[in-house]
Amino acid sequence: MKNEYSLEYKSTIGADFLTKSVQKGEDSIQLQLWDTAGAEKYHSMGQSFYRGSEVCVLVFDITDNETFQNIEGWRKEFLEQLNPNNPEEFPLILIGNKCDMQNEKKVNDEEVNKYCEEHNKMPYFACSAKDNINLKEAFDKIVDMAYENNKKGEENYVPNVPNVKIIPEPKKKKKCC
């Protein structure tokens, strides 16, 4: 979101979020990326964080198989707490982080591909936050998915919750005289 990387590890407490404006055609889209804490004691807070979501981004560490094994629990928890009208159609994306550390890889690509296939052909990106590998492509896909979900209408939304705000670019006024 900020085009920055820090070697300093900071554990998320509760949740953290960043915002960024992006252009999609003539529309300006305000993204909010929420990072929810993985600690069990924060799981009950998920419903308030997930409200209004257009896309769920599930991230695991390719050097730690346990993080991949936890993905299904995170997916289920997200969908249960968000409670979208059509959970099986809700847009999800999977990111395997630390692809710059292939020599320490513990997660099998076949297992990842099988998981994505079983979950509505969920898009998958092997990324590296450290080396900025595939991040633009992953975020472009996230924007596309949010934009398409928003354009579909109400079928994927949580009832009575505002969604992605799409703001048309203002028309430039012609100057006279």
C-alpha positions in Angstrom: 0.0 0.0 0.0 2.9 2.4 0.8 5.5 0.8 -1.4 7.7 0.3 1.7 9.2 -2.7 3.4 10.6 -3.0 6.9 12.8 -5.8 8.3 11.4 -4.9 11.7 8.5 -7.3 12.6 5.5 -5.7 14.3 2.8 -8.0 15.5 -0.7 -6.8 14.7 -2.8 -6.1 17.8 -6.5 -6.4 17.1 -6.4 -5.0 13.6 -4.7 -2.4 11.5 -5.7 -0.8 8.3 -4.4 1.3 5.5 -6.2 3.2 2.8 -5.3 4.0 -0.8 -7.1 5.5 -3.7 -6.7 3.8 -7.1 -8.1 4.5 -10.5 -10.3 1.9 -12.4 -11.1 3.4 -15.7 -12.9 6.7 -15.0 -13.7 5.6 -11.4 -11.7 6.4 -8.3 -11.8 3.6 -5.8 -11.0 4.1 -2.1 -9.4 0.8 -0.8 -9.2 -0.1 2.8 -7.0 -3.0 3.6 -7.6 -4.5 7.0 -5.0 -6.6 8.6 -6.6 -8.7 11.4 -4.5 -10.2 14.1 -4.0 -13.9 14.1 -4.1 -14.4 17.9 -7.1 -16.3 19.1 -8.1 -13.6 21.6 -8.8 -11.2 18.7 -11.0 -13.5 16.6 -14.2 -12.4 18.2 -13.6 -8.9 16.8 -13.7 -10.1 13.2 -17.3 -9.3 12.6 -16.9 -5.6 13.1 -13.7 -5.6 10.9 -15.2 -7.7 8.1 -18.4 -5.6 7.7 -18.7 -4.1 4.3 -16.0 -6.2 2.7 -15.9 -6.6 -1.0 -13.0 -9.1 -1.2 -11.2 -11.3 1.3 -7.5 -11.7 1.0 -6.1 -14.8 2.7 -2.3 -14.8 3.2 0.0 -17.5 4.3 3.8 -17.9 4.6 5.2 -20.4 2.1 8.0 -21.2 4.6 5.5 -22.2 7.3 3.1 -25.0 6.4 1.0 -24.4 9.5 0.0 -20.9 8.1 -1.3 -22.6 5.0 -3.2 -25.3 7.0 -4.9 -22.4 8.9 -6.2 -20.8 5.7 -9.4 -22.9 5.6 -10.2 -21.9 9.2 -9.7 -18.2 8.3 -11.9 -18.5 5.2 -14.7 -20.2 7.2 -14.5 -17.7 10.0 -14.5 -14.7 7.6 -17.6 -16.0 5.8 -19.4 -16.9 9.0 -18.8 -13.5 10.5 -19.5 -11.5 7.4 -22.5 -13.7 6.5 -22.8 -12.7 2.9 -26.0 -13.6 1.0 -24.0 -16.0 -1.3 -20.9 -17.2 0.6 -19.9 -19.6 -2.1 -19.8 -16.7 -4.6 -18.0 -14.2 -2.3 -14.7 -13.1 -3.9 -11.6 -14.5 -2.1 -8.0 -14.4 -3.2 -5.0 -16.3 -1.8 -1.5 -15.0 -1.4 1.5 -17.1 -0.5 4.1 -14.6 0.9 7.9 -14.9 1.0 8.3 -16.4 -2.5 11.7 -14.9 -2.4 12.6 -17.7 0.1 12.1 -20.7 -2.2 15.0 -22.6 -0.6 13.0 -22.6 2.7 9.6 -23.4 1.1 7.4 -25.8 3.1 4.1 -25.5 1.3 3.4 -27.7 -1.7 2.3 -25.9 -4.9 0.0 -28.8 -5.8 -1.8 -28.6 -2.5 -2.2 -24.8 -2.9 -3.6 -25.3 -6.5 -6.0 -28.0 -5.3 -7.3 -25.8 -2.5 -7.9 -22.9 -5.0 -9.6 -25.2 -7.4 -11.9 -26.5 -4.7 -12.9 -23.0 -3.6 -14.4 -21.6 -6.8 -11.1 -21.3 -8.6 -9.8 -18.8 -6.1 -7.0 -16.7 -7.6 -3.6 -17.4 -6.2 -0.4 -15.2 -6.2 3.0 -16.2 -4.9 4.4 -12.9 -3.6 7.2 -11.3 -1.7 6.6 -8.2 0.3 10.4 -7.9 0.8 11.3 -8.0 -2.9 8.1 -6.6 -4.3 7.3 -9.7 -6.3 3.8 -10.0 -7.7 2.3 -7.4 -5.4 1.1 -5.1 -8.1 -0.5 -8.0 -9.9 -2.2 -9.3 -6.7 -3.5 -5.8 -5.8 -4.7 -5.2 -9.4 -6.7 -8.5 -9.1 -8.1 -7.4 -5.7 -9.2 -4.1 -7.2 -10.8 -5.9 -10.2 -12.6 -8.3 -7.9 -13.9 -5.6 -5.6 -15.0 -3.5 -8.5 -16.8 -6.4 -10.2 -18.4 -7.4 -6.9 -19.6 -3.9 -6.4 -21.0 -3.7 -9.9 -23.0 -7.0 -9.6 -25.5 -5.5 -7.3 -26.8 -6.8 -4.0 -26.4 -10.6 -4.5 -23.0 -10.9 -2.8 -23.4 -8.2 -0.2 -24.2 -8.3 3.4 -27.7 -6.7 3.8 -27.8 -3.0 4.8 -24.0 -2.5 4.8 -22.3 0.1 2.6 -19.7 -1.3 0.2 -16.8 -0.1 -1.9 -17.3 3.6 -2.7 -16.8 4.2 -6.4 -16.6 7.9 -7.2 -16.8 9.0 -10.8 -14.2 11.5 -11.9 -15.7 14.9 -12.0 -16.3 16.3 -15.5 -13.9 19.1 -16.2 -15.8 22.3 -16.8 -15.0 24.2 -20.0 -13.9 27.7 -19.4 -15.8 30.3 -21.3 -14.2 33.6 -22.5 
